Amino acid sequence: MTTLGVKQVEERLGQVKCAICKSNQFGIDSRSIKDDGEWKAICKSCYYTFPVYTDMEFYLRTQPDVPYRLREISCPKCQKREFDLEFRIVMSVRESIYFLTCKSCHHRFPERSSLESFE
């Protein structure tokens, strides 16, 4: 598992849209960074905040269905099915997003999680 820095996470967050205003400009509140890998991101347009989880080793150990779900996803670039789960966000109660990097072609992309959608 790779450890990403704040700037890298902010850059990757630009691949998704805010649940409230649909902007794609986010920042990480450096005061919110905790040792357990939970950060707070904020939309620069409407100031909506949401959690960013960076400790994927712990997450994968405690969520046994996630590795099976990841095997169902194909890389949009090369169609392979092996990824590094770099971090995840919970944009809203109905939208959790994984940020993946393909192990074959190194393409980076977000993928909506169907496992954490609450209705």
N, C-alpha and C positions, 0 to 999 in steps of 0.2 A: 504494500500500500504506500502510495506517495503522500507526503505531507505538503499541502498547498499553503501558500502564503495568502495574506489578506488581498493583495493586488490581483493575484491569480483568481481567487474566488470572485472578487468584484467583476473581473473581466468575463468570467464564465456566466455570472448571473445575467449579463446583458443578452444572453441567448433566450431568456424568457420574458414574459410580460407581467407587470404588476396586476394582482387580482382586483385592485380597485380602479386605477386610472389607465391601465394598459401601457404605461411607459416601460422602457427597458433600461433605465438608468438607476443603479443601486449602489449603495455604499455599505461598508461594514462599520458598525460602531465599535471602535477599538476598546472602549471601556467595557464592552459586553463579552469579550473573549474570555472563556473559562477554560480551566485545565481539562475538563471533561469533554471538550470538543464542541460545546454548544456556543454559537455566536448569534448575534442579532444583526440582521440586514435591514436596511431602510430604503424605501423608494425616495429618490431625490426629488420627485415631482409632487407627491401627495403625502409623504412622510409616513406611509404605512410601514409597519415593522412586522417581520416574520423571522422564525428561527432557521438557522443554518446549522446542520450537524456534520461535523468533520471527522468524528471518530468512527470510521466505517468498520474497523476490525471488531469493535464491541457490538455494533449494530448487526453485523452478519452473524456473530455468535449467538445473539439473543433473538434473532428473527430467522428461524430456519427455512421459511418459505421464500425468502428473497433470492438466494442463489438459484433456486428452481425457476423463479420468475425471470431472472436475468438470462437464463438459457433460452427463453422464448423470444428474446429481443434480437433483431438483426441489425447490424451496423448499416446505416443508410448509405454509406459510401461503398463498402466492400461486401456486405451481406454476411460477414462472419458473425459468430455468436460467442465471442470471448471478450470480456470487458474488465476494466478496473473501475470499481465504484469509488469515485473520488470524494464526493460529498452528496448530501441530499438536503432539500429544503421542504418546509411545509408552508406553501404559499397561502393556503387557506384551509378551512376544515374539509374542503372537497378537492384539494389539489396538493398532492405531494409529488415532488419531482426529483429524480435521480440525475446526477451529472456523471456521465460515463465517458471512458476513453477506450476505444477499440484496441485490443492487444495486437492485432494484425497490422492495421494501417494507421493507427494512432489518431484517428478521427475523434474529435471531442464533440459530444452532443448531449442535450437533455432528453430525458424520457419520463413521461408521466407514469407514476406508479398506480397501478390498479389495486394494490394491496392496502393502501392507506386512505382510501376515499370513504368518507363518512357521509351517510345520507340520512 
